[in-house]
Amino acid sequence: MYQSYFGLTDAPFSIAPDPRYLYMSQRHQEALAHLLYGVNGGGGFVLLTGEVGAGKTTVCRCLLEQIPESCDVAYIFNPRQTVAELLSSICAEFGIDCPSGNTSVKVFVDCINRYLLDAHARGRHTVLIIDEAQNLSSDVLEQMRLLTNLETNQRKLLQIILLGQPELAVMLARPELSQIAQRIIARYHLGPLSRQEIAAYVQHRLGVAGTQRQLFPAALMGRLYRLSGGIPRIINVLCDRALLGAYVQGKERVDRATLMQAAREVFPHPASRMRPLLAVLLAGIVLAAGLYLTVKPLPAQVKPVIARPAAILSTLEWPKAEPVARSKALAYAALFRAWGADYQGADECLQAETMGLRCRTGRGGLDELRQLNRPAVLFMHDGLGQEFHATLTRLDDRSATFTIGRETRVVSLGALAEQWSGGYNLLWRAPPVASRKIQPGERGPDVVWLSDQLAQIYGKAAKTSQNPVFDEAMVRQVKQFQLIQGLTPDGTVGAQTMMRLGAAADLTAPKLLREPVKKEK
């Protein structure tokens, strides 16, 4: 509600892990460096711990963006499973063939070992990421250790990354788990932001949301640090509530009284009689700082949402009229139709190459799909364990639109989170470049393309030189683009940056996000 009032294009302090708002503090950079070292090492365990809300998931998302193409990655989100269940989940995530209905631990291990040997023979590296690993039982941890026993003379064939809360490190210090502790080749504890980093963190998020105004005075940073303990998620909640309070009171920026009122709402005290600021918008008045404040009318640009459209479904079910075995063919038919082509029914990636397109198969979240902004085939499952493919054609902040079978359905994002495994496949237009990486200081046709893309994205005239150099000015633009896209801002145009640049400037490609309606002047 306060976005228009403060001139913001987005909610700067949402607790969703939007990569556009990634602030790479020194601690986050060090954590990412440890994970990258572990992935490129000789196998074994890598350990990343941190308090709830410290940014472990954000760092892991950065890791996934930078993992080499030769790596096969499986991501386990819910490790509270038995040994057999977790082994089954690993097989499913890697796509390992195992006898249907199997419950034998030995059979699962044999299947995984065969897969690892075959992957090694093909020059592939295999990485298993387990989130919330503090929920793993001792039996499951021991089985994970046994999986890492498979090795060659040079390296182990399975790399396991454990992400978890501080109690994970305490658990691994137990004598009975000493063999696992000895196999940890890299470990890092992600601590909170420092007092000095909080000011940069707050201003960074405001900048990404479209304003350079100092809505939080420097004098408040010490108090914000004490209230939040430097935990990014708590900072976000406090700042979001404080901006709402400033808007309600008609203030140009947050002051000490408003921040403290926000803190009382975020950390309610039983004796507190202060009514939440949200109630101001509903009831009309609030008691704050000893004064009754009348609620301001909403700005004309803000249109409150009265109710969710009735067409939004609570679950996505495969149509009974279609055999689920055809879900993949129908999903790719819809995907190619979005690109103005007919699916030939063969290898989708080979057909895409004949159209000047490329496939991207990945695992991530909706924020990643929003950044790529292309229709995608998602790998889904229903409550009965049935798996199917569905084509995501539209996405907003409340719902997702799918072509499923031959039907179009709209489902809530909450339901999508329950049914989506995180895997997706999409098409993107290949850039007309010869090299796989463009480095600062280079010249040539690839740099000409890069210059044109940056000019189109930032609304500036491209360099008139026929042989521009990838100079410091272009490096700064690339870093800014990478930061906004949630990539590591290293200034080098690798595969990920190249793909995002091409997607951002491709005006003819089908879009996942609805373009804003431009009003005539």
C-alpha positions in Angstrom: 0.0 0.0 0.0 2.9 2.4 0.6 4.8 1.7 -2.7 3.2 4.5 -4.7 3.4 6.9 -1.7 7.2 6.5 -1.6 7.7 6.2 -5.3 8.7 2.5 -5.2 8.2 0.0 -8.1 8.2 -3.0 -5.8 8.1 -4.0 -2.1 11.7 -3.6 -1.1 11.5 -5.6 2.1 9.6 -8.7 1.1 10.8 -11.8 2.9 10.6 -13.8 -0.3 14.1 -14.7 -1.5 14.0 -12.5 -4.6 17.5 -12.7 -6.2 17.1 -9.1 -7.5 17.4 -7.9 -3.9 20.5 -10.0 -3.1 23.0 -8.1 -1.0 26.3 -9.9 -1.0 27.9 -9.0 2.3 31.4 -10.1 3.0 30.0 -13.0 5.0 27.7 -14.1 2.1 30.7 -13.9 -0.3 32.8 -16.0 2.0 30.0 -18.6 2.4 29.6 -18.8 -1.4 33.3 -19.2 -1.8 33.4 -22.1 0.6 30.5 -23.8 -1.2 32.2 -23.3 -4.6 35.5 -24.7 -3.2 33.6 -27.7 -2.0 31.8 -28.4 -5.3 35.1 -28.1 -7.2 37.0 -30.2 -4.7 37.4 -34.0 -4.5 34.1 -35.0 -3.0 33.0 -35.5 0.6 30.9 -33.1 2.7 30.5 -29.4 2.7 28.8 -27.7 5.7 27.0 -24.3 5.7 25.3 -23.3 8.9 23.5 -20.1 10.0 20.6 -18.8 12.0 17.1 -18.8 10.6 16.8 -15.9 8.2 20.6 -15.4 7.8 20.5 -16.0 4.1 21.6 -19.7 3.6 19.0 -20.2 0.9 20.1 -17.1 -0.9 23.7 -18.2 -0.9 22.7 -21.7 -2.1 20.7 -20.1 -5.0 23.8 -18.2 -6.0 25.7 -21.5 -5.9 23.2 -23.2 -8.2 23.7 -20.3 -10.7 27.4 -20.9 -10.8 27.7 -24.7 -10.7 29.5 -25.9 -13.8 27.5 -27.4 -16.6 29.3 -30.7 -16.0 27.6 -31.0 -12.6 24.4 -32.9 -12.0 22.6 -31.5 -8.9 19.8 -32.9 -6.7 18.2 -30.7 -4.0 16.4 -32.3 -1.0 14.2 -29.7 0.7 12.6 -32.0 3.3 15.1 -34.3 4.9 12.9 -35.5 7.8 12.7 -39.0 6.2 13.8 -42.5 7.0 16.9 -44.0 5.3 14.9 -45.7 2.6 12.7 -42.7 2.0 15.7 -40.4 1.6 17.4 -42.8 -0.7 14.2 -43.0 -2.8 14.1 -39.2 -2.9 17.7 -39.1 -4.1 16.9 -41.5 -6.9 13.9 -39.5 -7.9 15.8 -36.2 -7.9 18.7 -37.6 -10.1 16.3 -39.5 -12.3 17.9 -42.8 -11.3 16.0 -46.0 -12.5 15.2 -48.3 -9.6 12.7 -51.1 -9.3 9.2 -49.8 -8.8 7.9 -50.2 -5.3 11.3 -51.0 -3.9 11.9 -50.5 -0.2 15.2 -52.2 0.2 18.1 -49.9 1.3 20.6 -52.2 -0.5 18.8 -52.0 -3.8 18.6 -48.2 -3.6 22.3 -48.0 -2.8 23.2 -50.3 -5.6 21.2 -48.1 -8.1 22.8 -44.9 -6.8 26.3 -46.5 -7.0 25.7 -47.6 -10.6 24.5 -44.1 -11.5 27.6 -42.5 -9.9 30.0 -44.8 -11.8 28.2 -44.1 -15.1 28.2 -40.3 -14.4 31.9 -40.4 -13.6 32.6 -42.4 -16.9 30.8 -39.6 -18.8 32.8 -36.9 -17.1 30.0 -35.7 -14.9 30.2 -34.5 -11.3 27.4 -35.4 -8.9 26.3 -33.0 -6.2 23.6 -33.6 -3.5 22.3 -30.6 -1.6 20.3 -31.3 1.6 18.6 -28.3 3.1 17.4 -28.1 6.7 19.9 -30.8 7.4 19.6 -30.4 11.2 16.5 -32.6 10.8 18.5 -35.6 9.6 18.6 -38.5 12.0 21.9 -40.2 12.9 21.0 -43.3 10.9 20.4 -41.1 7.8 23.7 -39.2 8.3 25.6 -42.5 8.5 24.0 -43.7 5.3 25.0 -40.5 3.6 28.6 -41.1 4.8 28.5 -44.6 3.3 27.3 -43.1 -0.1 30.5 -41.1 -0.2 32.7 -44.2 0.1 32.5 -44.8 -3.6 35.7 -43.2 -5.0 38.4 -43.4 -7.6 42.1 -42.8 -7.0 41.6 -39.1 -7.5 38.3 -38.2 -6.1 35.0 -39.3 -4.4 32.1 -39.7 -6.8 29.5 -37.9 -4.7 29.7 -34.4 -3.2 27.2 -33.7 -0.4 26.4 -30.2 0.7 24.6 -29.8 4.1 22.7 -26.6 4.9 21.3 -26.2 8.3 20.8 -24.3 11.5 23.6 -24.0 14.2 22.5 -27.2 15.9 23.6 -29.1 12.8 27.3 -28.3 13.7 26.6 -29.4 17.3 25.1 -32.6 16.1 28.1 -33.4 13.9 30.4 -32.9 16.8 29.0 -36.0 18.6 31.6 -38.8 19.0 29.4 -41.3 17.1 29.4 -39.0 14.0 33.1 -38.3 14.1 33.6 -40.2 10.8 31.4 -37.7 9.0 33.0 -34.7 10.7 36.4 -35.9 9.4 35.1 -35.9 5.8 33.9 -32.3 5.8 36.3 -30.6 3.4 34.8 -27.1 3.8 32.6 -25.5 6.5 31.3 -22.0 7.2 28.9 -20.4 9.6 27.0 -17.6 8.1 26.7 -14.9 10.8 24.5 -11.8 10.9 25.2 -8.5 9.2 27.4 -6.1 11.0 26.1 -2.7 12.1 28.0 -1.0 9.3 26.6 -3.5 6.7 22.9 -2.8 7.7 22.9 0.7 6.3 24.2 -0.5 3.0 21.8 -3.5 3.0 18.8 -1.2 3.6 19.8 1.3 1.0 20.6 -1.5 -1.5 17.1 -2.9 -1.3 15.5 0.5 -1.6 17.6 1.2 -4.7 16.5 -2.0 -6.4 12.9 -1.1 -5.6 13.3 2.2 -7.4 14.3 5.0 -5.1 17.6 6.5 -3.9 15.8 8.4 -1.1 17.1 7.7 2.4 13.8 6.6 3.9 15.7 5.3 7.0 18.0 8.0 8.5 21.5 6.9 9.3 20.8 7.7 13.0 18.3 4.8 13.1 20.8 2.1 11.9 22.2 1.4 15.3 18.8 0.9 16.8 17.8 -1.3 13.8 20.9 -3.4 14.4 20.0 -3.9 18.0 16.4 -4.7 17.3 17.2 -7.2 14.5 20.5 -8.6 15.7 21.7 -8.2 12.1 19.5 -11.0 10.8 18.3 -10.0 7.2 14.9 -11.6 7.5 14.1 -9.7 10.7 15.5 -6.5 9.2 13.0 -6.9 6.3 10.0 -7.5 8.5 10.9 -4.4 10.7 11.6 -2.1 7.7 8.4 -3.2 5.9 6.3 -2.5 8.9 8.0 0.8 9.6 7.4 2.0 6.0 3.7 1.1 6.4 3.6 3.1 9.6 5.3 6.1 8.0 2.8 6.0 5.2 -0.2 5.8 7.6 1.1 8.9 9.5 1.9 10.8 6.3 5.7 11.1 7.1 8.3 11.5 4.4 10.6 8.9 6.1 10.8 6.6 9.1 11.6 8.2 12.4 12.5 6.6 15.7 9.0 6.5 17.1 7.7 4.7 14.0 10.5 2.2 14.0 9.9 1.4 17.7 6.1 1.0 17.0 7.0 -1.4 14.2 9.2 -3.4 16.6 6.4 -3.7 19.1 4.2 -5.2 16.4 6.9 -7.5 15.1 7.9 -8.6 18.6 4.6 -8.2 20.5 4.7 -7.9 24.3 1.8 -9.3 26.3 1.4 -6.0 28.1 1.4 -3.9 25.0 -1.9 -2.2 24.2 -0.7 -0.6 21.0 -2.9 -1.6 18.1 -1.2 -3.0 15.0 -0.6 -0.5 12.2 -2.5 -2.7 9.9 -5.6 -2.1 12.0 -5.3 1.5 11.1 -6.1 0.7 7.6 -9.1 -1.3 8.6 -10.5 0.5 11.6 -9.6 4.1 10.8 -7.5 5.3 13.7 -4.6 4.2 15.8 -3.0 5.1 19.1 0.7 5.8 18.3 3.1 7.9 20.2 0.2 9.1 22.4 -1.7 10.7 19.4 -4.8 9.6 17.6 -4.1 9.6 13.8 -6.7 9.7 11.1 -6.1 7.2 8.3 -5.2 8.8 5.0 -7.1 7.7 1.9 -5.2 5.4 -0.4 -3.4 7.2 -3.2 -5.3 7.3 -6.4 -2.8 5.0 -8.1 -3.4 2.2 -5.5 -6.3 0.0 -6.2 -7.0 -2.3 -3.2 -7.7 -6.0 -4.0 -11.2 -6.8 -2.8 -11.2 -10.5 -3.4 -9.3 -13.2 -5.1 -10.9 -14.2 -8.5 -13.1 -17.2 -8.3 -11.2 -18.9 -11.2 -8.1 -19.5 -9.1 -7.9 -23.1 -8.1 -6.5 -24.6 -4.9 -4.9 -27.5 -6.7 -3.8 -28.5 -10.2 -5.1 -31.8 -11.3 -4.5 -33.7 -14.5 -7.6 -33.7 -16.8 -9.4 -37.1 -16.6 -10.1 -37.0 -20.3 -6.4 -37.2 -21.2 -4.0 -40.0 -20.5 -1.3 -38.8 -18.1 1.3 -40.6 -20.3 0.8 -37.9 -22.9 1.5 -35.0 -20.5 5.0 -34.5 -21.7 4.1 -34.3 -25.4 1.1 -32.0 -24.7 3.2 -29.8 -22.5 5.9 -29.3 -25.1 3.3 -28.8 -27.8 2.0 -25.9 -25.7 5.5 -24.5 -25.1 6.4 -24.5 -28.8 3.0 -23.1 -29.7 3.9 -20.1 -27.4 7.0 -19.6 -29.7 4.8 -19.8 -32.8 5.9 -23.3 -33.9 4.4 -26.8 -34.0 6.0 -29.5 -31.8 7.3 -32.3 -34.0 7.2 -34.9 -31.2 10.9 -35.7 -31.2 13.7 -34.4 -29.0 12.5 -30.9 -28.0 16.0 -29.5 -27.6 17.1 -30.7 -31.1 14.0 -29.1 -32.6 14.7 -25.9 -30.7 18.2 -25.7 -32.2 16.6 -25.7 -35.7 14.7 -22.6 -34.7 17.7 -20.7 -33.3 16.6 -21.5 -29.7 18.2 -23.3 -26.8 16.9 -25.4 -24.0 17.5 -24.6 -20.4 16.8 -27.4 -17.9 17.1 -26.2 -14.3 15.9 -26.4 -10.7 14.9 -23.3 -8.8 12.0 -21.2 -7.7 9.5 -18.8 -9.1 11.9 -15.9 -8.6 14.2 -17.5 -11.1 11.4 -18.1 -13.6 10.4 -14.4 -13.2 13.9 -13.3 -14.0 14.1 -15.6 -17.1 10.6 -14.4 -18.1 9.8 -17.3 -20.5 7.1 -19.9 -20.6 8.3 -23.1 -19.1 7.4 -26.8 -18.7 7.2 -27.6 -15.0 7.5 -31.1 -13.5 4.5 -31.5 -11.2 2.8 -34.1 -8.9 -0.6 -34.3 -7.3 -1.6 -35.4 -3.9 -1.8 -39.1 -5.0 1.8 -39.3 -6.1 0.9 -39.0 -9.8 3.5 -37.0 -11.8 2.8 -35.0 -14.9 4.1 -32.1 -17.0 2.3 -28.8 -17.3 3.2 -25.6 -19.2 3.4 -22.4 -17.2 2.3 -19.6 -19.5 1.6 -16.7 -17.1 2.7 -15.7 -13.7 1.8 -12.9 -11.3 2.1 -12.2 -7.6 -1.0 -14.2 -6.7 -1.5 -17.0 -9.3 0.0 -19.0 -12.1 -1.6 -19.9 -15.4 -1.0 -23.3 -16.9 -1.8 -25.1 -20.1 -2.4 -28.6 -18.7 -3.3 -31.2 -21.3 -5.6 -29.3 -23.6 -7.0 -27.0 -20.9 -6.0 -23.7 -19.4 -6.1 -23.4 -15.6 -5.2 -20.8 -13.0 -3.8 -22.0 -9.7 -2.8 -20.2 -6.5 1.0 -19.9 -5.8 0.5 -21.7 -2.5 -0.9 -24.7 -4.3 1.9 -24.5 -6.8 4.5 -24.6 -4.0 2.9 -27.9 -2.8 2.9 -29.6 -6.2 6.1 -28.4 -8.0 9.3 -30.2 -7.5 11.3 -27.1 -8.6 12.4 -28.7 -11.9 11.7 -26.9 -15.2 12.6 -26.7 -18.9 12.2 -23.6 -21.1 13.4 -22.2 -24.4 15.4 -19.1 -25.0 16.8 -17.4 -28.1 20.5 -18.1 -28.5 22.6 -15.0 -28.8 24.7 -14.5 -32.0 28.1 -14.9 -30.2 30.9 -17.2 -30.9 32.5 -17.6 -27.5 31.0 -19.0 -24.3 32.5 -16.2 -22.2 33.1 -12.5 -22.9 36.0 -11.1 -20.7 36.8 -7.5 -19.9 39.3 -6.0 -22.3 38.1 -8.0 -25.3 37.0 -6.6 -28.6 35.2 -8.1 -31.6 31.6 -9.0 -32.7 30.8 -10.5 -29.3 31.6 -7.2 -27.6 29.5 -5.4 -30.2 26.5 -7.6 -29.3 27.1 -7.0 -25.6 27.2 -3.3 -26.1 23.9 -3.4 -28.1 22.2 -5.5 -25.4 23.3 -3.2 -22.6 22.2 -0.1 -24.5 18.8 -1.6 -25.1 18.3 -2.7 -21.5 19.4 0.7 -20.0 17.7 2.8 -22.7 21.0 4.4 -24.0 22.5 4.8 -27.4 24.9 2.0 -28.3 28.5 2.9 -28.8 29.1 4.1 -32.4 32.6 2.5 -32.6 32.6 -0.6 -34.9 35.2 -2.2 -32.7 34.2 -1.3 -29.1 36.3 -2.6 -26.2 34.8 -4.2 -23.1 36.0 -1.4 -20.9 35.4 -0.3 -17.3 32.1 1.5 -18.1 30.7 -1.7 -19.7 32.0 -3.8 -16.7 30.1 -1.5 -14.3 26.9 -2.0 -16.4 27.4 -5.7 -16.5 27.9 -5.9 -12.7 24.8 -3.8 -12.1 22.8 -6.1 -14.4 24.2 -9.2 -12.6 23.3 -7.8 -9.2 19.7 -7.1 -10.2 19.4 -10.5 -11.7 20.7 -12.2 -8.6 23.9 -13.3 -10.2 27.4 -12.9 -8.8 28.5 -9.4 -9.9 31.9 -10.4 -11.3 31.7 -8.3 -14.5 32.4 -11.3 -16.7 29.7 -12.4 -19.2 29.4 -16.2 -18.8 26.6 -18.5 -19.8 24.2 -17.4 -17.1 24.7 -13.6 -17.7 24.6 -14.1 -21.5 21.3 -15.9 -21.2 19.8 -13.2 -19.0 21.1 -10.4 -21.3 19.5 -12.1 -24.3 16.2 -12.7 -22.6 16.0 -9.1 -21.2 16.5 -7.5 -24.6 14.5 -10.0 -26.7 11.3 -8.1 -27.4 9.7 -10.7 -29.7 9.9 -13.7 -27.4 6.9 -14.9 -25.4 6.8 -13.5 -21.9 5.8 -15.2 -18.7 5.1 -11.9 -16.9 2.3 -9.6 -18.1 3.7 -6.3 -19.5 2.4 -3.2 -17.7 -0.2 -1.2 -19.6 1.3 2.1 -20.8 -1.1 5.0 -20.5 -1.3 7.4 -23.4 -0.2 10.9 -22.5 
